[in-house]
Amino acid sequence: MIVRVAHVGLRVTDLEAAVRFATDILGLRETERRGGRSYLTCNENHHELVLIQADEAAVDHLGLEVGSTGELEELRERLAREGAELLSEEPEEPGLERAFRVAGPGGHVLELFAGMAAGEPTDYNTVGVRPLKFSHVFLKVEDVPAMEEFLTRVLGFRVSSRAGDVAWLRCNAEHHAIALAPGPSQLHHAAWEVDGWATIEQLGDHLRRNGLTLWFGPGRHGPGNSIFSYFFGPDDFMFEYTAEFQRIRNEAAWTTEEWPDEPLTVNPWGPLPPPDFLERGVGVARPAAPVT
């Protein structure tokens, strides 16, 4: 039912600065600006990032695309039977045909939608290091088993890998769309897929020219077998550029991988992640009042 993690909405304290970072560093293109909200993309989709002017930085929502409007309605009915907190029943942003929002375990807001406008130009000028697409999110949640159960049993995700209390879940052939770790409800990082080493090299040089640096990486993750580089943007949001992302081609044959709960799982090449790697994150915004 869920075909991809499509976008993330971030509340930022300086919209203009956040848009400049998204365009001049990440290489995205602003498609639309409405009422203190900026919609940006790096491909034909209307948006893969939403930046929202706010008094305090926070994660606003995570967009999950459903395969059809019929499946979207089926999911809405299933969530209602589960007693999920429905926050809205209509699209709250442009470019979406049908959408509704629910509160997941721990307060993470999920926007489920079907039909995103996909007529944006794929050939555009940018000074930034342009990715191919939005890839995944790493969420911290107060109750990992509860969130995992919600994503798998209700929304149809599958667990690809585990390492101790951390789980990586997929909704398509890509190794993971959402990763979960224990902690206060936060976004640890949002990831963008790039086409390989050369782009990550460009990223490092581009960050340096703009007075910024990589925070962790380049390296290779164990779960997902992907090349990674982490860096920070405005309001302490962490971003990852990832390449060589593992695809699971034979769904029937895949069994959940169990990785050792140790720092080398994060980067088997070494060096080890920063000591506060899993402590970083930006909190979840208080959702709007539920639909009655």
C-alpha positions as CSV (number, residue, x, y, z in Angstrom):
1,M,0.0,0.0,0.0
2,I,2.7,2.5,1.0
3,V,4.9,2.9,-2.1
4,R,7.5,5.4,-0.8
5,V,8.4,7.9,1.9
6,A,7.8,10.9,-0.3
7,H,8.7,14.0,1.7
8,V,9.3,15.6,5.1
9,G,7.9,18.8,6.5
10,L,10.2,20.8,8.7
11,R,9.3,23.9,10.8
12,V,12.2,26.4,10.6
13,T,12.9,29.6,12.5
14,D,14.2,31.5,9.4
15,L,12.4,30.4,6.2
16,E,14.6,32.5,3.9
17,A,17.8,31.0,5.3
18,A,16.4,27.5,5.2
19,V,15.3,27.9,1.5
20,R,18.8,29.2,0.7
21,F,20.3,26.2,2.3
22,A,17.9,23.9,0.4
23,T,18.6,25.5,-2.9
24,D,22.3,26.6,-2.7
25,I,23.6,23.6,-0.7
26,L,21.2,20.7,-1.3
27,G,20.5,21.8,-4.9
28,L,16.7,21.6,-4.6
29,R,14.4,23.9,-6.6
30,E,11.5,25.8,-5.1
31,T,8.3,24.9,-6.8
32,E,5.9,27.0,-4.8
33,R,5.6,29.4,-1.9
34,R,2.3,29.8,0.0
35,G,1.7,31.5,3.3
36,G,5.0,31.0,5.0
37,R,5.6,27.5,3.4
38,S,8.1,26.7,0.8
39,Y,7.8,23.5,-1.4
40,L,11.0,22.2,-2.9
41,T,12.0,19.3,-5.1
42,C,15.0,17.8,-7.0
43,N,13.0,15.9,-9.7
44,E,9.6,15.8,-11.4
45,N,7.6,15.6,-8.1
46,H,5.9,18.7,-6.9
47,H,7.8,18.5,-3.5
48,E,10.1,16.3,-1.5
49,L,10.7,18.9,1.2
50,V,8.4,21.4,2.9
51,L,9.8,24.2,4.9
52,I,7.4,26.0,7.3
53,Q,8.1,29.3,9.0
54,A,7.6,28.9,12.7
55,D,8.7,30.3,16.1
56,E,10.5,27.0,17.0
57,A,12.2,24.4,14.9
58,A,10.4,21.1,14.8
59,V,9.3,18.2,12.6
60,D,5.9,19.0,11.2
61,H,5.0,15.7,9.3
62,L,6.2,12.8,7.2
63,G,4.6,12.2,3.8
64,L,3.8,8.6,2.8
65,E,2.6,7.9,-0.7
66,V,-0.1,5.3,-1.2
67,G,-0.4,3.4,-4.5
68,S,-4.0,4.5,-5.3
69,T,-6.9,6.5,-4.0
70,G,-8.8,3.2,-3.4
71,E,-5.9,2.0,-1.2
72,L,-5.8,5.3,0.6
73,E,-9.5,5.0,1.5
74,E,-8.9,1.4,2.7
75,L,-6.0,2.6,4.9
76,R,-8.2,5.4,6.3
77,E,-10.8,2.9,7.3
78,R,-8.2,0.6,8.8
79,L,-6.7,3.4,10.8
80,A,-10.2,4.3,12.1
81,R,-10.8,0.8,13.2
82,E,-7.5,0.9,15.0
83,G,-8.5,4.0,16.9
84,A,-5.8,6.1,15.3
85,E,-6.0,9.9,15.9
86,L,-7.2,11.4,12.7
87,L,-5.9,15.0,12.4
88,S,-7.2,16.0,9.0
89,E,-9.2,14.5,6.1
90,E,-8.2,16.8,3.2
91,P,-4.9,17.8,1.6
92,E,-3.1,20.5,3.6
93,E,-0.6,21.3,0.9
94,P,-0.6,21.8,-2.9
95,G,0.2,19.1,-5.4
96,L,-1.7,16.3,-3.7
97,E,-4.9,14.7,-5.1
98,R,-6.1,13.1,-1.9
99,A,-4.6,13.1,1.6
100,F,-5.3,12.8,5.3
101,R,-3.1,13.0,8.4
102,V,-2.9,10.8,11.5
103,A,-0.8,10.9,14.7
104,G,1.4,7.9,15.0
105,P,2.8,6.4,18.3
106,G,4.8,9.0,20.1
107,G,3.3,12.0,18.2
108,H,5.0,11.7,14.8
109,V,2.5,13.1,12.3
110,L,2.0,11.0,9.2
111,E,0.5,12.4,6.0
112,L,-0.9,9.6,3.8
113,F,-1.7,10.7,0.3
114,A,-2.4,9.4,-3.2
115,G,-1.6,11.3,-6.4
116,M,1.2,13.9,-6.3
117,A,1.6,16.3,-9.2
118,A,4.7,15.3,-11.2
119,G,5.2,17.9,-13.9
120,E,8.2,19.7,-12.5
121,P,11.2,20.3,-14.9
122,T,13.9,17.8,-14.3
123,D,16.6,19.9,-16.0
124,Y,17.3,23.1,-14.0
125,N,20.3,25.1,-13.0
126,T,21.5,24.9,-9.4
127,V,24.7,25.8,-7.6
128,G,24.0,23.1,-5.0
129,V,24.8,19.4,-5.0
130,R,21.6,18.0,-6.4
131,P,20.4,14.6,-5.2
132,L,18.3,12.1,-7.2
133,K,15.4,11.9,-4.7
134,F,14.3,11.9,-1.1
135,S,15.4,8.6,0.4
136,H,14.4,7.9,4.0
137,V,14.1,9.2,7.5
138,F,15.6,8.0,10.8
139,L,13.1,8.6,13.6
140,K,13.6,8.4,17.4
141,V,10.5,7.2,19.2
142,E,9.6,6.7,22.8
143,D,8.3,3.1,22.2
144,V,10.1,1.4,19.3
145,P,8.0,-1.8,19.4
146,A,4.7,0.2,19.4
147,M,5.8,2.2,16.4
148,E,7.2,-0.8,14.6
149,E,4.0,-2.7,15.2
150,F,2.0,0.3,13.8
151,L,4.1,0.5,10.7
152,T,4.1,-3.2,10.0
153,R,0.7,-4.5,11.0
154,V,-1.3,-1.4,10.0
155,L,0.6,0.3,7.2
156,G,2.3,-2.8,5.7
157,F,6.0,-2.0,6.2
158,R,8.5,-4.9,6.6
159,V,11.5,-5.1,8.9
160,S,14.7,-5.4,6.9
161,S,17.4,-5.3,9.6
162,R,17.8,-4.9,13.4
163,A,20.7,-4.0,15.6
164,G,19.7,-4.1,19.3
165,D,16.8,-1.7,19.7
166,V,17.2,-0.1,16.3
167,A,15.1,-1.3,13.4
168,W,15.2,-0.5,9.6
169,L,11.8,-0.9,7.8
170,R,11.0,-0.9,4.1
171,C,7.9,-0.3,2.0
172,N,9.3,-1.2,-1.4
173,A,12.5,-2.8,-2.7
174,E,14.8,-0.2,-1.0
175,H,16.3,-1.5,2.2
176,H,14.6,1.0,4.4
177,A,12.3,4.0,4.2
178,I,12.0,4.5,7.9
179,A,14.5,3.6,10.6
180,L,13.6,3.6,14.3
181,A,15.7,4.1,17.4
182,P,14.6,4.6,21.1
183,G,14.5,8.1,22.5
184,P,12.4,11.2,22.8
185,S,10.1,11.7,19.7
186,Q,12.5,13.3,17.2
187,L,13.7,13.3,13.7
188,H,17.3,12.1,13.8
189,H,18.0,12.8,10.1
190,A,16.5,13.0,6.7
191,A,18.3,11.4,3.8
192,W,18.7,12.1,0.1
193,E,19.9,9.6,-2.5
194,V,22.7,10.6,-4.8
195,D,24.3,8.7,-7.7
196,G,27.6,7.8,-6.2
197,W,31.0,8.7,-4.8
198,A,31.6,11.6,-7.1
199,T,28.5,13.5,-5.8
200,I,29.6,12.9,-2.2
201,E,33.0,14.3,-3.1
202,Q,31.3,17.3,-4.7
203,L,29.3,17.7,-1.5
204,G,32.4,17.8,0.7
205,D,34.0,20.5,-1.5
206,H,30.8,22.5,-1.7
207,L,30.3,22.5,2.0
208,R,33.9,23.6,2.6
209,R,33.4,26.5,0.1
210,N,30.4,27.6,2.0
211,G,32.0,27.5,5.5
212,L,30.4,24.1,6.4
213,T,31.8,20.6,6.9
214,L,30.7,17.0,6.9
215,W,29.9,15.8,10.5
216,F,30.3,12.0,10.0
217,G,31.5,10.1,7.0
218,P,32.0,9.3,4.2
219,G,31.6,5.7,5.3
220,R,29.5,2.6,4.6
221,H,26.6,1.5,6.8
222,G,26.2,-2.2,7.7
223,P,22.4,-2.3,7.4
224,G,21.5,-1.2,3.9
225,N,25.1,-1.4,2.8
226,S,25.0,2.2,1.7
227,I,27.6,4.9,1.4
228,F,26.9,7.8,3.8
229,S,27.8,11.3,4.7
230,Y,26.1,13.4,7.4
231,F,26.0,17.2,7.7
232,F,23.9,19.8,9.5
233,G,21.6,22.5,8.1
234,P,19.7,25.4,9.7
235,D,18.1,24.8,13.1
236,D,20.3,21.8,13.7
237,F,18.5,19.6,11.3
238,M,20.7,16.7,10.2
239,F,20.8,15.5,6.6
240,E,22.4,12.5,5.0
241,Y,23.5,12.0,1.4
242,T,23.5,8.3,0.6
243,A,24.6,6.2,-2.4
244,E,24.7,2.5,-3.4
245,F,21.5,1.9,-1.4
246,Q,20.7,-1.7,-1.1
247,R,17.6,-3.0,-3.0
248,I,15.8,-6.2,-1.9
249,R,14.9,-7.8,-5.2
250,N,13.5,-11.1,-3.8
251,E,11.0,-10.2,-1.2
252,A,9.9,-13.8,-0.5
253,A,13.5,-14.9,0.2
254,W,14.5,-12.1,2.5
255,T,14.7,-12.7,6.2
256,T,15.3,-9.9,8.8
257,E,19.1,-9.4,9.3
258,E,20.4,-9.3,12.8
259,W,23.4,-7.0,13.2
260,P,25.5,-6.8,16.4
261,D,24.6,-3.9,18.6
262,E,27.9,-2.1,18.4
263,P,29.3,1.1,16.8
264,L,31.0,-0.8,14.0
265,T,27.6,-1.7,12.7
266,V,27.1,1.9,11.8
267,N,30.3,2.0,9.9
268,P,32.1,-1.3,9.4
269,W,34.9,0.6,7.7
270,G,35.6,2.8,10.7
271,P,35.9,5.4,12.1
272,L,33.3,5.0,14.8
273,P,30.3,7.4,14.8
274,P,30.5,10.5,17.1
275,P,29.8,9.7,20.7
276,D,26.5,11.7,20.6
277,F,25.4,10.3,17.2
278,L,22.1,8.8,18.5
279,E,21.5,11.7,20.9
280,R,21.1,14.2,18.1
281,G,17.6,15.1,16.8
282,V,14.9,17.8,16.4
283,G,11.6,17.3,18.3
284,V,8.2,16.7,16.9
285,A,5.7,19.6,16.6
286,R,2.5,19.4,18.6
287,P,-0.1,18.4,16.0
288,A,-3.3,20.2,15.3
289,A,-6.5,19.2,17.2
290,P,-7.9,15.9,15.9
291,V,-10.9,15.8,13.6
292,T,-14.1,15.1,15.7
